[in-house]
Amino acid sequence: MRNPFHIPYQLLYHPWFADAQVQLGVLRLDQMEGIVRGNKWFKLLHVFEDVQKNEKRGIITYGGAYSNHIYATAMACNHLGLKSVGIIRGEETLPLNPVLAAAKAQGMYLHYINRATYRQKHVSEIKEQWLALYPDFYEIPEGGANHQAVTGCSLIPTYVPVPFDYIVCACGTGSTLAGLITGIAPAQTAIGISVLKGGDFLREAVRQFVLPIRQENLPVWEIQTSYHFGGYAKQSSELSAFVQFCKTTWNLPVEPVYTAKMFFGLCDLIRKGYFPKGSHIAAVHTGGLVPLYD
């Protein structure tokens, strides 16, 4: 997994931003070079170092039917010549959606379990049942959400080429946001925009990710929970229209699961005067599923 030496930073222009007297730029992780792009490159960076160091045969991980992490892990494993297994929440539905179809095409074996069992995946007796099927595999939590991911994502702010006051990302598991929090200066602020309905629980999840890595001089951070559009992977005509708006206005490809919700929420906050005048806001385009929705 090659280090991206340059990540484009795109300034966006619109009367919304001029009226609010703020600047908005986008760190385009979706335009990184290499097989794995977006925040997943940072999340998986230290994981694959461990996999190779410990000579594991493959990776086993978890996710839902629209999991960005499932897709990225399958891509990375195929590129590195490793086997991959995805424990998928829910029953198989045919034809496969674009995310699972792409993961399967990359050689990932999709192991489906019912939702009740999936919710108990952290229970050792249940977990051991399927881990025993894949000995010498390296286990990654759902969404790649572990402290290795947080450490990797703490590098993301260093790629913003201009001074900024706020850094914003979509929030699913909270690990990317936790990485931003650990990687910015105390005077800066990190904001996560939840793509999940009932995302209040993410605040405690983020705290648990951050504290083992950074205890002092923490920056201000927060999670906005009003822009989920009904829940994870839920869509609406308004959100679909905003996806097209981003493409035609800024030539900015976004998808409805993560990045469209983040940019919609961010633009709404700007229009409502949420940010102080003169602020520079750096939005992190986490990449991921955009090619599957073109």
Residue pairs with C-beta under 8 A, 6 or more apart in sequence:
1 34
1 35
1 36
1 41
1 44
1 45
1 48
1 76
1 80
2 33
2 34
4 32
4 33
4 34
4 41
4 159
7 27
7 28
7 29
7 31
7 32
7 159
8 27
8 28
8 31
9 25
9 26
9 27
9 28
9 159
9 160
9 161
9 162
9 282
10 25
10 26
10 28
10 250
10 252
11 23
11 24
11 25
11 26
12 24
12 25
12 26
12 250
12 252
14 249
14 267
16 267
16 270
16 271
17 23
17 24
17 270
19 271
20 270
20 271
20 273
20 275
20 277
21 277
21 278
22 270
22 275
22 277
22 278
22 279
22 280
22 281
23 279
23 280
23 281
24 266
24 270
24 281
24 283
25 160
25 162
25 164
25 280
25 281
25 282
25 283
26 252
26 282
26 283
26 284
26 285
27 156
27 159
27 160
27 282
27 283
27 284
27 285
28 285
29 37
29 38
29 39
29 41
29 156
29 284
29 285
29 286
29 287
30 37
30 38
30 253
30 285
30 286
30 287
30 288
30 290
31 37
31 287
32 38
32 41
32 287
34 41
35 75
35 76
35 79
36 44
36 72
36 75
36 76
36 79
37 287
37 288
38 68
38 72
38 285
38 286
38 287
38 288
39 153
39 156
39 169
39 176
39 284
39 286
39 287
39 288
40 68
40 69
40 72
40 73
40 76
40 144
40 286
40 287
40 288
41 152
42 149
42 152
42 153
42 155
42 156
42 176
42 179
43 69
43 72
43 144
43 148
43 149
43 152
43 153
43 175
43 176
44 72
44 73
44 76
44 144
44 149
44 152
45 148
45 152
46 148
46 149
46 151
46 152
47 59
47 138
47 140
47 144
47 146
47 148
47 149
48 76
48 80
50 138
50 148
51 59
51 82
51 138
52 80
54 138
56 82
56 136
56 137
56 138
57 82
57 83
57 136
57 137
58 77
58 82
58 83
58 84
58 85
58 134
58 136
58 137
58 138
59 73
59 77
59 82
59 83
59 84
59 85
59 137
59 138
59 139
59 140
60 84
60 85
60 86
60 87
60 130
60 131
60 134
60 137
60 138
60 139
60 140
61 69
61 70
61 73
61 84
61 85
61 86
61 87
61 139
61 140
61 141
61 142
61 144
62 86
62 87
62 88
62 89
62 118
62 121
62 140
62 141
62 142
63 69
63 70
63 86
63 87
63 88
63 89
63 142
63 143
64 70
64 88
64 89
64 90
64 232
64 233
65 88
65 89
65 90
65 93
65 97
65 99
65 100
65 233
66 97
66 99
66 232
66 233
66 257
66 289
67 86
67 99
67 142
67 143
68 99
68 143
68 172
68 257
68 258
68 286
68 288
68 289
69 140
69 142
69 143
69 144
70 86
70 88
70 99
70 100
70 103
70 108
71 99
71 102
71 103
71 106
71 288
71 289
71 292
72 144
72 288
73 84
73 86
73 103
73 108
73 140
73 144
74 84
74 86
74 102
74 103
74 104
74 106
74 107
74 108
75 106
76 82
77 83
77 84
77 106
77 107
77 108
78 84
78 106
78 107
78 108
83 107
83 109
83 137
84 106
84 107
84 108
84 109
85 108
85 109
85 111
85 134
85 137
86 103
86 108
86 109
86 110
86 111
87 111
87 113
87 118
87 121
87 130
88 100
88 110
88 111
88 112
88 113
89 113
89 115
89 118
90 112
90 114
90 115
90 118
91 112
91 114
92 110
92 112
95 101
96 104
98 289
98 292
98 293
99 289
99 292
100 110
102 292
103 110
104 110
111 130
113 121
113 130
117 126
120 126
121 127
121 142
131 137
131 139
140 146
142 173
143 172
143 173
143 175
144 173
144 175
145 173
145 174
145 175
145 205
145 209
146 175
147 209
147 212
147 213
149 175
149 176
149 179
150 175
150 178
150 179
150 182
150 209
150 210
150 213
151 179
151 182
151 213
152 179
153 175
153 176
153 178
153 179
153 180
153 183
154 179
154 180
154 182
154 183
154 213
155 179
155 183
156 176
156 179
156 180
156 183
156 284
157 167
157 180
157 183
157 184
157 188
157 282
158 183
160 167
160 282
162 280
162 282
163 280
164 188
164 280
164 281
164 282
165 188
165 189
165 275
165 276
165 279
165 280
165 281
166 188
166 189
166 190
166 191
166 275
166 279
166 280
166 281
166 282
167 180
167 184
167 188
167 189
167 190
167 191
167 281
167 282
167 283
167 284
168 190
168 191
168 192
168 193
168 262
168 266
168 281
168 282
168 283
168 284
169 176
169 177
169 180
169 190
169 191
169 192
169 193
169 262
169 283
169 284
169 286
170 176
170 192
170 193
170 195
170 258
170 259
170 261
170 262
170 286
171 177
171 192
171 193
171 194
171 195
171 196
171 199
171 202
171 223
172 194
172 195
172 196
172 232
172 258
173 202
173 205
174 192
174 202
174 205
174 206
174 209
174 223
175 209
176 192
176 284
176 286
177 190
177 192
177 202
177 206
177 221
177 223
178 206
178 209
178 210
178 213
180 190
180 221
180 284
181 190
181 206
181 210
181 214
181 218
181 219
181 221
182 210
182 213
182 214
184 190
184 219
185 219
186 217
186 218
186 219
187 219
188 219
189 219
189 220
189 221
189 222
190 219
190 220
190 221
190 222
191 221
191 222
191 223
191 224
192 202
192 206
192 221
192 222
192 223
192 224
193 223
193 224
193 227
193 261
193 262
193 265
193 266
194 202
194 223
194 224
194 225
194 227
194 228
195 227
195 228
195 232
195 257
195 258
195 261
195 262
196 202
196 228
196 231
196 232
197 228
197 230
197 231
197 232
197 234
198 225
199 223
199 225
199 228
200 223
200 225
202 223
202 225
203 223
206 221
206 223
210 218
224 265
224 269
226 265
227 261
227 262
227 264
227 265
227 268
228 234
228 261
229 235
229 236
229 238
229 239
229 256
229 261
230 236
232 257
233 256
233 257
235 256
239 256
239 260
239 261
239 264
240 256
242 254
242 260
242 263
242 264
243 254
243 255
243 256
243 260
243 293
246 252
246 253
246 254
246 260
246 263
247 253
247 254
252 263
252 285
253 290
253 294
254 260
254 263
254 285
254 290
255 288
255 289
255 290
255 292
255 293
256 293
257 288
257 289
258 286
258 288
258 289
259 285
259 286
259 287
259 288
259 290
262 283
262 286
263 283
266 281
266 283
269 275
270 281
275 281
